[in-house]
Amino acid sequence: MATTSPLPNSHTNPDGSAVIRVLSYNIRSMRDDTTALARVITACAPDLVLIQEAPRFFRWRKKLAHLAAASGQVLLSGGAPAAGPALLCSLRATVERTEDVLLPLTPGQHRRGFATAVVRFGGARLGVLSCHLSLHEEERYEQSGLLLDRLAALDVPHAVAGGDLNEHPTGRGFRRLATDLQDCWATAPWGTEYTSTPTDPHQRIDAILATPGVEVLGCGVPVGHPGVSTSDLRAATDHLPVLAALRVPAS
């Protein structure tokens, strides 16, 4: 049963741990109403935005930078160099490093990649990864393993990953990820569950996942969240976003 209580706001605790908000959002190359998109992101007040289907071609960096500025964020990594996934962050984040990763190309299929970073919020250090997995089951399953390998390679005690998994929670790739990581919706459901489609939400194919040491305070689609209107959610893109509040221990 999803809670309807307000999602905790971002803050740093006296023990050095940090409560942060993480938003995962497939933005369909910003082909829809970008003003509505920026309003949704702004209303969610995220510290990290894990984007999928970022612009990848003509003036892609300028488009992403414009979206970041319009929603109170800065561009962290990704976009064209990661084949679509991207990361935005608030000014609360101290950035240690970033890396864009291209995955092995299956002939005839779309190129996939990861946008990754290591950031700090107060005394909390966190690895971050945005992904958009394959439409094809076997390739998607292999990419889920590569995602776990990449999180381990970040060599940080705590990490969060999120994105368009193109798969229901019962799928092999999703289950592979949820074996090692917390499925944040399943751990602390908040808001609503289904992410596709905005006009007929009936399936959960987008997710935020966290390593076991991260405390999930709430996670779900921010329907009814202050400032997030149904009309904006429908106009912004063809997916609904996933918003999570996480408590990250001091490292």
N, C-alpha and C positions, 0 to 999 in steps of 0.2 A: 504494500500500500504506500503510495507516494505521499510524502509530507507536504502540507500546504503552508508551513511556516516560512518566514522570509529567509532567503539564503544569506549566510553570514557575509559581512563586508570584509574587504581586505584589511589586514593589519599585521603588525609585528608584535610578538609577545615578549615579555621581559626575559624569558629563557632563550631568546634568539630564534625560536621557531616562528614561522610565518603562515598566516592564513591568506591564501591567494584565490583568485577566480580565474578559471581557465575556460575559454570558449572554443569549441570546434565547429567549423562552418564551411560547407561546400558552397562557393559563391558563383559557380557557373561562369567563370571568366568575366564576371562583372558585365554580363550581357543584359541584365534586367535593370531594376530601379536602384541605382547606386545610392541615391539619397535615402531611400528606405533602408537599404543595407547598412549604411553608416549610422542611421538612427537606432537600428536593432543592436549593433555592436556597442554603441555609446551607452544605451540604456542598461546593458548587461554589466557595464563597468569592469571589464576583464583586465587582468594583469598580463595574460598571455592569450593570443588568438592563434589557433591552429587552423590554417586555411587550406582548403583543397580547391582544385580548379582555379588557381590564380591565373591572371593573364600571363601568357607565355610568348607572345609575339610582338607586334608593333607597339612600341612605347609601353611595354609591360611594366617596367620599373616605375615609370611616371604614374601609371594608373594605380599601382599598389601604394605608392607613396601618397597619392591623393586620398585614397581610402583610409590609410593610416592617419593622416592629418585630420580628416573629417570626423574620425571616431576617437580622437584622443590617444592615438598609438604612434609608434614608430616602426619602420620596417626593419626586421631583425635578420631574416635570411629567406632563401627559397625563391619561388617564382620560376622563371625559365630555367635556371641552373639545376633545379630539382624536378623538372618536368611537371610542375603544377602545384605541389604542396609549398606552403610558405608559412612564416612565423611573423607575427607582429607582437610588440610588447609595450607596456606602459613605461613611464619614466621611473617607476618604482624599481624596475629590474636593473641590476648591474650585470652586464654581459661579459662572460669570460671568453667564450669562443663560439664560433658557428661553423657548420659544415653542411654543404649540399651534396647529397649522395644519389647517383643514378644507379638503378637496379639493372640486372641483366635483361637484355632486350630479347623477347620472344619474337621471331620473325612473323610479321603480319599483325602484331598486337601493338597497342599503345605503349609508349615508353613510360615507365613509372620511376618514382624517386622518393626520397625522404628529405625533408628540411629539418635540420637538427641544430641544437644549441645547448650550451651550459650557462645557466644564469644563477644569480643570487638575489634573495630578498632578505635583507637583514642578515642573520646568521644561517639562513637556510639556503642550501646549494641544491640545484635541481637540473637534471637533464630533461630535455624537451624534444619531442619528435612529432611531426605532422606527416600523415600518410594518406594515400588514396590507392587502395589495393585493386587488383585486376578484376575484371568482369568474369574471368574464367577460373573455374574452381581449382584446378591443379596449380596453375600459376599463383593464384591467390594464397593457397596453402604454403607454397614455397616462400612467398613474400612475407607471410606472417612469421616464419622462422627467421628470415633475414631481419625483420623488425626487432625481434628479441635479441638477435646477435648485435644489432647496431646499438640498442639501449645498453647492453653489457659493455660494448666498446667505449661508451661515453665515460665509463669508469667513475661514476658518481654514486653515492649511497642511495639517492632517491631520484625517481624519474617519472614523467608523465608522457603518455603518447595518446594521440587522438586522430580521428579522421573518418573518412568515408571508407568503410570496410567492404562495401558492396556485398554484404552477407548478413543473414539473420544470426542471432546468438546461438542457434543450434548448428550452424555451419562448422565445418572442420577447422577452417582458419580462425574464425572467431573463438571457437573452443580452445584452440591451441594457445591463443593469446591469453585467454581467461584462466588457463592453467597456471601460468606464471605471474600474471598481473591481475589486479583487481578490476573487474568491470564496474565502473563507478556507479552506473545506474542500478545495477543489481545489489551493490553494497549499501547505498543510501539513496533510494529513489526519492526524487523531488520533482515538482513540475509535472510534465507529462512524458510519455515514453517514446512515441513513434516520431520518426524524423522524415519520413517520405510517404506521401508528398505533402506540401503545405496545404493544398486544397482538399486532400483526402488522406490524412495521416493514418497509416495502417501497418507500417513495418518499421522496425528499428535496424537500420543498416549503418548508422553513424554512432560512434562511441568515444568516450574518454576512458583511458585505462591508466592505472597507477601502480607503481611498485608497492609491495606489501607494507613498507614502513610509513607510507603516506596515509594520513587519516582522511577519509572521505566524509565530508560534512553534509553533502547533498549534491545530487547530479540529475539533470534531466533537461527537457526542452522548456525554455522559459516562457511558456504560454501563461499569460496573466501576470507576468513579472512587471513591476512598475515601469512605464515608458515603452513597453514592448506591445505593439498593437497587432491584432490579427491581420489587418490590412497591410501593414509593413512586412510581416512575415510572409505573406502571400506574394507581395510585390518584389521582394528583395532577391529571391533566387528560387531554385526548384527543390531545395532541401530545407528542413528546419534545423536550427542550431542546437548544440548541446552545451549546457553551461554547468560547471562544477565548482564547488568551493572545497578547497583542500587545505589541510593543515600539514605543512612540511616541517619535520623536525630540524633543529639546528644541526649542522654538519660539523 
